[in-house]
Amino acid sequence: MTKNDICAELSRVADGQAFITCTQLSRALGIRHSENVKRDYLSGLEAVNGKYYLIREVADVIKEKCRV
């Protein structure tokens, strides 16, 4: 899985947008509690209007957490 694969999937979940919300990311990752997503994947990232995260930055975090 490449960063581009992750970006494409997150963009699909976000209806083709360049930004994704915590709720959308929770749904994409299959994590029921969005607080866990905020803590594990979104902490330290800038949010536009407090809720929109740049998909490329989120994909970087996800890629860092991937293990082979």
NORCOR-V445148 format. One record per backbone hydrogen bond with DSSP energy under -1.0 kcal/mol. NH is the residue of the N-H (numbers start at 1). CO is the residue of the C=O. If there is no record, write none. Layout:
nh:NH co:CO
nh:NH co:CO
This chain:
nh:6 co:2
nh:7 co:3
nh:8 co:4
nh:9 co:5
nh:10 co:6
nh:11 co:7
nh:12 co:8
nh:13 co:9
nh:14 co:10
nh:15 co:12
nh:16 co:11
nh:17 co:14
nh:20 co:53
nh:25 co:21
nh:26 co:22
nh:27 co:23
nh:28 co:24
nh:29 co:25
nh:30 co:26
nh:31 co:26
nh:36 co:33
nh:38 co:34
nh:39 co:35
nh:40 co:36
nh:41 co:37
nh:42 co:37
nh:43 co:38
nh:45 co:42
nh:48 co:52
nh:51 co:48
nh:52 co:48
nh:53 co:20
nh:55 co:18
nh:58 co:54
nh:59 co:55
nh:60 co:56
nh:61 co:57
nh:62 co:58
nh:63 co:59
nh:64 co:60
nh:65 co:61
